[in-house]
Amino acid sequence: MCSQTESPQTENPQIPWPDALQRPDAAAVQHALITFWQLLAQLPDLLNRQEYLLADYLTFQLRSTVLDMMLALNGIQWPTGTTYLNGYLSAQQRAAIEKSMILPEVAPEGWIGRAVALLVIYRWYAPQLVNAFGLTYPQPLEDQVWHTLQRDLADWPLTVTTDDRIDDRLTDEHAKH
């Protein structure tokens, strides 16, 4: 995946970006770190009430938050009105996020799987964003939400680790809870 100093378009730097790009705002990145956990905290209630349409929308919002984080680490904000998102992400980034789009069946396990896939990505990006932007990681919020997930969702895993295939530079230290 691309760091803040690398761009996904480094293979062909002669091609201009299709959008006017802006650097990410540290306050917006901090907001994304918090928003992810606030959104994820809603999943148990939705699944336990079988509100599957809202669970689907929630995982869409989680994915959007993670995409904002990916773009921020790539050094840009989500381009307003863009119709060209793929070029702002590396092939590895796209593959990781696309895995979170799969829902094998309409059942709680499907949305839990999506949420876990997005959490794996989040846990890879969050520490890097905290370091790159001098932010505060929302650990108390994560602890509170983690407790709620484990208490209220029987199928929520006890631990979530990051798959090192997301990026060759990944270490397990970033991913373990």
Rosetta blueprint (number, residue, H / E / L):
1 M L
2 C L
3 S L
4 Q L
5 T L
6 E L
7 S L
8 P L
9 Q L
10 T L
11 E L
12 N L
13 P L
14 Q L
15 I L
16 P L
17 W L
18 P L
19 D L
20 A L
21 L L
22 Q L
23 R L
24 P L
25 D L
26 A H
27 A H
28 A H
29 V H
30 Q H
31 H H
32 A H
33 L H
34 I H
35 T H
36 F H
37 W H
38 Q H
39 L H
40 L H
41 A L
42 Q L
43 L H
44 P H
45 D H
46 L H
47 L H
48 N H
49 R L
50 Q L
51 E L
52 Y H
53 L H
54 L H
55 A H
56 D H
57 Y H
58 L H
59 T H
60 F H
61 Q H
62 L H
63 R H
64 S H
65 T H
66 V H
67 L H
68 D H
69 M H
70 M H
71 L H
72 A H
73 L H
74 N L
75 G L
76 I L
77 Q L
78 W L
79 P L
80 T L
81 G L
82 T L
83 T L
84 Y L
85 L L
86 N H
87 G H
88 Y H
89 L L
90 S L
91 A H
92 Q H
93 Q H
94 R H
95 A H
96 A H
97 I H
98 E H
99 K H
100 S L
101 M L
102 I L
103 L L
104 P L
105 E L
106 V L
107 A L
108 P H
109 E H
110 G H
111 W H
112 I H
113 G H
114 R H
115 A H
116 V H
117 A H
118 L H
119 L H
120 V H
121 I H
122 Y H
123 R H
124 W H
125 Y H
126 A H
127 P H
128 Q H
129 L H
130 V H
131 N H
132 A H
133 F H
134 G L
135 L L
136 T L
137 Y L
138 P L
139 Q H
140 P H
141 L H
142 E H
143 D H
144 Q H
145 V H
146 W H
147 H H
148 T H
149 L H
150 Q H
151 R H
152 D H
153 L L
154 A L
155 D L
156 W L
157 P L
158 L L
159 T L
160 V L
161 T L
162 T L
163 D L
164 D H
165 R H
166 I H
167 D L
168 D L
169 R L
170 L L
171 T L
172 D H
173 E H
174 H H
175 A L
176 K L
177 H L
